[in-house]
Amino acid sequence: MGLKKDLLRVSGANLVVMLSSIVNGIVLPYVLSIGSFSELKTYTLYASFIGFLHLGFVDGLNIKYGGKTREDIDKVEFNSFHNFFITFQLIILSLFVGIGLIINNNIILLLGLAILPINLQSFFLYYFQAIGEFKEYSKTTILVPLINLVLTLILVFIEVVDYRVYIISTIISYLISILFLERNYRIYSNFSFVIDKKSLALKGSFKLYKAIFMSGFFIMLGNVLFTMFFDIGKWGAKFLTNNEGFAKYSLGISLIGFVMIFIGAINKTFYPYISRNNKVEQILKYKNILYIISSFSLAGFFFLQIIIKTFLPKYIDSLPITAVLMTSIPGMMIIKSIYINLYKVQKKEKKFLYDTLIYLMFAVLLNIILYFYLESLISIAIASVISIYIWTIFPISCFKIKKEEVSKEVLYLISILSLFWFVYMIHHTLFIKITVLTISMLFINIIFFKKLIFNILNIKV
C-alpha cells in the first residue's frame, strides 16, 4: 500500500474527527458561558497529559513493532502485553479516582475516569500505526469523535449548560469505543483475556515488560515536554491572564483543531515509511510534501472568520489570535510528522528528551518576555509560533541540513506566510480572499517544488 493511499485513507477517516472538532470548537462556546467554557478547556488542558500515565509502555510497544506486519507479531506475547496494560492502567485509575473522592475535586475525579479508556485506545492505535494497518487505524480513529458528536448534539438540543456533563459524554464515547475495539479485535485475532501457560510465563517475566517500558520511557518524557512545548501558549494564557483571556485563547486553539487532527493523522501515516527509509534525501522529500499540503490549509482561516463573526460575536477578539496560530501549521506538521518519528526510528530517545527541553525553555522564556513587553494575548501566540519555527528550521539532532536547503526553506516560509498576512489584511469577500490565496499559494509551491509536484501528479516535464 502506497503512501498516497494511506494518507487519503487516514485523512478521509479524519473528516469525521474534523466535524466533531468543529462542533466542539464552535457550538460549545456558543452554548456555554465564557466561565464554563474556560473550565471545560482547563479540563482538556490537564487531560492532554493522561496519555503519559502509561509511563512509556505504549511508546515502547510502538517502537518494538514499528515496520512489522500483523503476521510478524506473536499473538500470545501481544495478548500478554494487553492484559498487563489493562491491569496497570486500572491501578492508576483507582489512585486518581480515590484522590478525587477524598479531596472532593471533580476535575481530578473526571481525569481519573478517563485514564483507562483513553490510554487503551492509544494502545490499539499505536499498534495499528506501527504495523501499518491504516484501515483498522482509520476505523478506530472514527469511533470516539462520531459517538461524541452524537452525544454533544443531543446535549445541546436538550439545552445542557453544565460543562461537566460534556466531559462525561466524552468519557462515555471512549468507553463505547474500547468496547467495540476489544470485541472486534478478539473476533479477528482470537484475542482474549484468557492466559495460557506461555502467556503466564511471559507475564511472570518482568524483563520483557521492563524492556518495553525502558525503550519508550524517554520518548514518553520527551512527549510530556513536547506537549508542554506546543501547549505553552495555553499555559501562558492560563497563568498570565484571567478566565476570559484563557477562554478566548483556547477558542483560538480550538478553531484550528480541525487542522491539528489532520496533522495527527499524517504523523501516524508517515511513521512506518520513515521506519523503512530515513535517508536524508527521502526525509527532505517528505518534508517538502508536508510543506505543500500545509500551505493550502491556511485558507481555512477565512471560513473560521465568517463563523466567528456570525455565530460567536462574543469571541471576535479571538480572530487575530487564531490568525497568528494558523501560521504555525506548516511548522507543526514538519515537527510532529517528520522529526518526532525520526527520533523514534533512530532510537534517539534521550536526544529527543534533551532537545525538547531546550526548545521548551526557549519557548517559555520568549512567551514571558513578549507578554510582559506587549501585555496582550496576541504576544503569547506570536511567541508560540516563533518557537515552533525555530525548531522547524533548526532541528538539533534529527539530521544535518545544508545551508542552501536552510536558505530555501526560510525563503519559502517567508513567501507563504507573507502571502497569508497580505490576504488577511485586504478588504474583500471571502470568495476573493480564498481564490487569491489558493492560486498564489499554488504559484509559490510550483516555483519552489515544481519537480516534486509534477512527480506526485505523474506529469512529465
Protein Blocks (a to p, Z undefined) as FASTA:
>chain_A
ZZklmmmmmmmmmmmmmmmmmmmmmmmmmmpcfklmmmmmmmmmmmmmmmmmnnommmmm
mmmmgoiafklpcfklmmmmmmmmmmmmmmmmmmmmmmmmmnopaklmmmmmmmmmmmmm
mmmmmmmmmnopaklmmmmmmmmmmmmmmmmmmmmmnopabfklmmmmmmmmmmmmmmmm
mmmmmmmnopafbdcfklmmmmmmmklmmmmmmmmmmmmmmmmmmmmmmmmmmmmmmmmm
cfklmmmmmmmmmmmmmmmmmmmmmmmmmmmmmmmoccfklmmmmmmmmmmmmmmmmmmm
mmmmmmmmmmmmmlmmmmmmmmmmmmmmmmmmmmmmmmmmmmmmnopmklmmmmmmmmmm
mmmmmmmmmmmmnopaklmmmmmmmmmmmmmmmcfklpccdfklmmmmmmmmmmmmmmmm
mmmmpccdfklmmmmmmmmmmmmmmmmmmmmmmmmnopaZZ
